[in-house]
Amino acid sequence: MATFMIKVAGEGLVNKAHRNSDAGPTTGSSVIYEVVNVPADVTEDDVIEAVKKTYRAVPHNAAYEVDYAAIAG
């Protein structure tokens, strides 16, 4: 299982965050999510797409650690 750090900007851009980033809000309008328990056959691009579908409309979610199974679909 892998973990990916994904950044959701306030204006809706979703991309990978630096691997050493801390999950949670940034000093700007972005939020960094730690997506955990990602299966080995799932790419980082797949995770970004799943986050786009789930968090673009509501980027400031209170749970900054997200299980991949909760957003995959």
C-alpha positions as CSV (number, residue, x, y, z in Angstrom):
1,M,0.0,0.0,0.0
2,A,1.2,3.5,-0.9
3,T,0.6,7.0,0.4
4,F,0.3,10.1,-1.8
5,M,0.3,13.7,-0.8
6,I,-2.2,15.6,-3.0
7,K,-2.7,19.4,-3.1
8,V,-6.1,21.0,-3.8
9,A,-5.8,24.7,-4.5
10,G,-8.5,27.1,-3.6
11,E,-9.3,27.8,-7.2
12,G,-9.8,24.1,-7.9
13,L,-6.4,22.9,-9.2
14,V,-5.5,19.4,-8.0
15,N,-2.0,18.1,-8.3
16,K,0.7,16.2,-6.4
17,A,2.2,17.9,-3.3
18,H,5.8,17.6,-2.2
19,R,6.2,14.2,-0.5
20,N,7.5,15.9,2.7
21,S,4.5,18.2,2.9
22,D,2.3,18.1,6.0
23,A,-1.4,17.3,5.6
24,G,-3.7,20.2,6.2
25,P,-4.3,23.7,5.1
26,T,-1.3,25.7,3.7
27,T,-0.6,29.4,4.3
28,G,-2.4,30.1,1.1
29,S,-5.8,28.9,0.0
30,S,-4.6,25.3,-0.7
31,V,-5.2,22.1,1.3
32,I,-2.9,19.1,1.3
33,Y,-4.5,15.7,1.7
34,E,-2.6,12.5,2.6
35,V,-4.2,9.7,0.7
36,V,-3.4,6.4,2.4
37,N,-3.8,2.7,1.6
38,V,-3.4,3.2,-2.1
39,P,-3.1,-0.2,-3.8
40,A,0.2,-0.9,-5.6
41,D,-1.5,-1.0,-9.0
42,V,-3.0,2.5,-8.7
43,T,-0.9,5.4,-10.1
44,E,-0.5,8.8,-8.7
45,D,-2.5,10.2,-11.6
46,D,-5.4,7.8,-10.7
47,V,-5.3,9.2,-7.1
48,I,-5.3,12.8,-8.4
49,E,-8.4,12.0,-10.5
50,A,-10.2,10.4,-7.6
51,V,-9.4,13.5,-5.4
52,K,-10.6,15.8,-8.2
53,K,-14.0,14.0,-8.3
54,T,-14.3,14.1,-4.5
55,Y,-12.7,17.3,-3.2
56,R,-12.7,19.9,-6.0
57,A,-16.1,21.3,-5.0
58,V,-15.2,21.3,-1.3
59,P,-11.5,21.8,-0.9
60,H,-11.5,22.6,2.8
61,N,-12.5,19.3,4.3
62,A,-11.7,18.7,8.0
63,A,-10.3,15.2,7.4
64,Y,-6.8,15.6,5.8
65,E,-5.9,11.9,5.9
66,V,-8.1,10.1,3.5
67,D,-8.3,6.3,2.8
68,Y,-8.2,5.6,-0.9
69,A,-11.1,3.2,-0.7
70,A,-13.3,6.1,0.5
71,I,-12.7,8.2,-2.7
72,A,-12.2,5.5,-5.3
73,G,-15.1,4.6,-7.4
